Amino acid sequence: MRLFITGTDTGVGKTLITRALAAAARASGGVVAAKPVASGVPPGEPGEDAVRIAAAAGHPPLCLASFAAPVSPHRAALLEARTLPGDLLDRIAALRADTVLVEGVGGWAVPLSLEPPLWVADLARATGGAVVVVADDRLGVINHTLLTVAAIQQAELPIAAVILNRRNRADPDASRASNLEDLSLLLDIPVVSMPTVDPDHDAEVTQLGGMLLRTIRAALPPR
């Protein structure tokens, strides 16, 4: 199984979901979890996201290009007068394991490079398999999710599931009572509302991953 994990925005929980999937998938085979491109990372380091998802998968961090400025990768690269590796997409496509998980950067429509043109969608194509969309379960998620799903479908890439991440139990946002139902009615793909978990509690994260894996596997076409 090969999955690309993207989000409706930055900071919506892509790393948590990727960690959860990686931890749960280890029970049934080998796992690779990569964060190919990252910004806001101290020089010489792979970045916290790459470290956390790799630890869940059981291997050293896999980050192929990181930049210091906490901005879009294309802008961070310009600030540092650097370019992405020319073999970036080939190295993603070459990842091999029973389960390959590739985490995107920011949201779906994030530019990675202007010359040559490279986008998050190109990372997803190189990954192969299906896309998992992570969305912050709050007011506005319907708009953000529908726009993201439409863009992925326009790119002719399959979507395995939309995961609504409820990051804060105490948030009084009234839309949470209906976001799952509304998105389930509006989309012809599985929509899952995940429970709030403690990201530092490995057992909770793994349990979450098991639940998500079952949903995703049921949605994917049989091999």
N, C-alpha and C positions, 0 to 999 in steps of 0.2 A: 504494500500500500504506500502510495506517495501522496502527500498532502502539502499544500501551500497555505499558510495561515496569514491572513491579511486582516485589516481592521477598517472600520468606518472613519477612523481618526487615529491620531497618536494617543498613547496613554489609555487605551480602552481595555487592555488585558491580553494582548497577543502572547506575551511571554508566559503569563500564567497558564493560558490554554495550551501552549506548546509544551510547557513543562509537564502539565497534567497528562497530555496524550503520550509523551515520551515515557513517563514513569509507568503508566498503565501498559503500554505496548511492550515493555521489557519482559512482561510475564509470558509472552508468547513468541519471542524471537529477538533478533538483533535490531537495534534502533540507531539511526543517525538523526541528530537534531542540529541544524545549522542556522546561523544568523549571518547571511552572506555580506550584508551591507549595514553599517551602523554609523550614526553620527552622535556627537556629544560624548565621545569616548576618549579618555586620556591617551596621549601618544604612547605607542608601544604595548597597549593593552587590548584584549579582545572585546572588552565591554561586559557589563554585568549581565545583560540579557543573554549573550552568547554563553557566558559561564554557567548561568543557571539552567538553561535548557540542555546544555551538554552534560552537566552533572546528572540531570534526570535521565538522560539517555545512556550514561555510563562511559563517556569518552571525553578527551580534551576538547576545549572550546574550538568551534569552527566559525571564524569570522574572516572573510576574504578581503574586506576593505572597510577600514574604520577611519573616521575623521573627528577632529576635536570639537569643532563648533556644533552646538546643539540646534542645527538648522537642517533644512532639506539637504540630502547628500550632494545634489548637484551644486548647491551654493557652498557647502562646506568644502567640496573639492576645489572650487574656484578660489576660495579664500586661501587654500593651502597650495595652490598652483600644482595640483595633482590630478591624476585621472584614475578611473577604475581599471583594474587588471583587464587586459585584453581577452584573457581566457575565462573571465568570470562566469559566463553562462555555461561554458563547456564543463567547468569544474562542478557547477551545480548539477548538471545533467549526469555527471559521472558518479554522483553519490549512490552508494549501493548498501542496502540493508533490507531486512524483512519489512521494516517501516522506515520511510524517509520523511522527515518533517523539516520544512524550510519556512522560517519566519520572515515576513516582509519587514519593511521599515515605514513607519508612519501609516498613512491610509493608502487606499488603492491608487489614487491618481497622483502619486508623488514622483517627480522626475529624479532620476539617478544621475543622468548626464545629458547635457544638451548637444554635445558634439563628441562622439556620435550620439544620436538620440537613444536614450535607454530609460525605461520606466519600470515600475514595480511589476506591471503586467508581464514584462520580459522575464523577470525572475520566476513568475508563476509558470510561464510556458516552458522554461528550462527545467523546472522541477518535474513537470508532467503530473499526471493524476488530477485530483480535484482540489478546489479551493474551499477553505473554511473561512467564513466571515465572522469576525468578533465585533460586537457592538455594545456600547455602554447603554445599559437599560435605564434610560432617563428620558425626560421630555426632549423631543427632537429625533429620537431614534428611528421613528418610522421614515421620516424624510431621508436621513443619513443612510439607512439600510437600503431603502428602495433605490436610491441613486447609485450606491455601491454595487448592488446586485445587477442593476441594469448595465453598468459599465463592464462588469465581468462577463455578463452574457453577450454584450456587444463584441467583446474580445473572443467570443466563442470558446470559453473555458467552462468546464462543468463545475457546479457548486455542490458540495456535499452537505453543508448545513450552515445555518446562521445561529450563532451562540450569543444570547443576551447575557451580558455579564453584569450582575448586580453587585457593584463593588462595595457599597456601604449599606448595611442593614438599616441604619437609623435614618436614612434619607427619606423625607416625607413626600417625595415626588409622587403626585397622584397618578401620573401616566403609567406607573408600574403595574397598576391593577388591570390594565388592558393592552399593554404593548405586545405581549406574547400572543394574545388572541387576535389582535388586529393584524400583526405581521403574518400569522399563520393563515389568516383569511386572504391576505393580499399576495402571498408568495406560494409558488408551487414547489417548494423545497422545505425540508425539515427546519423548524425553528425551535430551539431549545432554550429554556430559561434555566440557567445554572444557579445553584445555591451559592450564597456568599461563603467563601472558604478563607481560612487563615493561610496566606501564602507561605508562612514559615512552618506550617504543620504538614510534613511530608505525607502522612497517612491520609489526611483530608484531600491533598492535591492528587494523590494516586487514585483515591476513590472517585473523585470528580472525573479524572481521565478515563476510568473504566466506563462510567456512565456515558461520556461523550463518545468513546470509541464504539460502543454498541450502537448508538444512534447513527454514527457516520457509516459504519460497516453495513447497517441495514439499508442505508440510502444509496450506497454505491452499487453499480451493476455487477452481477456475478462474473467472475473471471472465466 
